[in-house]
Amino acid sequence: GRYVRYLKLWLGMVPRRQLLLLNFDSWTASAEAAQEAMGRVAAFLQLAPFSFRVDEAHNTHANRSVHVDRDAASDADAIKGQSVEAQLPRRDRCVLRDFFAPYNAALAGLLAQHG
């Protein structure tokens, strides 16, 4: 997406120590990655250790998320076959990939610097 523009504004106004940036694609890759991310969130918020339940999906609005399938499964392989991206014609996926490439690169750089 085009998030980097807005993140730069936030980083310019809010002290870095008050922001935690997480890459959604990274922490939804597996249950282990989700547990690690939630541990980072808990530590950032200075919460007591807690075992987070990450074995079921909660964001199941199919039109907003290609990370959770229509049946609320959190299995990454099952999700790939039902994602919005998988339903787009190849030409459209290529156009979108090319359009968002510079934005994604800028976001990746910002996350690497501040993540």
GIJOCOR-V393634 format. One record per residue. N is the residue number from 1. RES is the residue in one small letter. NEAR is the number of other C-alpha atoms within 8 Angstrom. Layout:
n = {N & N}
res = {RES & RES}
near = {NEAR & NEAR}
This chain:
n = {1 & 2 & 3 & 4 & 5 & 6 & 7 & 8 & 9 & 10 & 11 & 12 & 13 & 14 & 15 & 16 & 17 & 18 & 19 & 20 & 21 & 22 & 23 & 24 & 25 & 26 & 27 & 28 & 29 & 30 & 31 & 32 & 33 & 34 & 35 & 36 & 37 & 38 & 39 & 40 & 41 & 42 & 43 & 44 & 45 & 46 & 47 & 48 & 49 & 50 & 51 & 52 & 53 & 54 & 55 & 56 & 57 & 58 & 59 & 60 & 61 & 62 & 63 & 64 & 65 & 66 & 67 & 68 & 69 & 70 & 71 & 72 & 73 & 74 & 75 & 76 & 77 & 78 & 79 & 80 & 81 & 82 & 83 & 84 & 85 & 86 & 87 & 88 & 89 & 90 & 91 & 92 & 93 & 94 & 95 & 96 & 97 & 98 & 99 & 100 & 101 & 102 & 103 & 104 & 105 & 106 & 107 & 108 & 109 & 110 & 111 & 112 & 113 & 114 & 115}
res = {g & r & y & v & r & y & l & k & l & w & l & g & m & v & p & r & r & q & l & l & l & l & n & f & d & s & w & t & a & s & a & e & a & a & q & e & a & m & g & r & v & a & a & f & l & q & l & a & p & f & s & f & r & v & d & e & a & h & n & t & h & a & n & r & s & v & h & v & d & r & d & a & a & s & d & a & d & a & i & k & g & q & s & v & e & a & q & l & p & r & r & d & r & c & v & l & r & d & f & f & a & p & y & n & a & a & l & a & g & l & l & a & q & h & g}
near = {5 & 8 & 8 & 10 & 7 & 7 & 8 & 8 & 8 & 8 & 9 & 7 & 6 & 8 & 8 & 6 & 5 & 6 & 7 & 8 & 7 & 9 & 7 & 6 & 6 & 8 & 12 & 10 & 9 & 8 & 9 & 6 & 11 & 12 & 10 & 9 & 10 & 9 & 10 & 8 & 9 & 12 & 10 & 8 & 6 & 6 & 8 & 6 & 7 & 7 & 4 & 6 & 5 & 8 & 6 & 8 & 10 & 5 & 7 & 11 & 8 & 11 & 6 & 5 & 9 & 13 & 10 & 15 & 14 & 9 & 5 & 11 & 11 & 12 & 6 & 9 & 6 & 10 & 14 & 10 & 7 & 11 & 13 & 9 & 7 & 9 & 7 & 8 & 7 & 6 & 6 & 8 & 10 & 8 & 8 & 8 & 8 & 8 & 7 & 10 & 8 & 8 & 11 & 10 & 8 & 9 & 11 & 8 & 8 & 10 & 11 & 7 & 6 & 6 & 8}
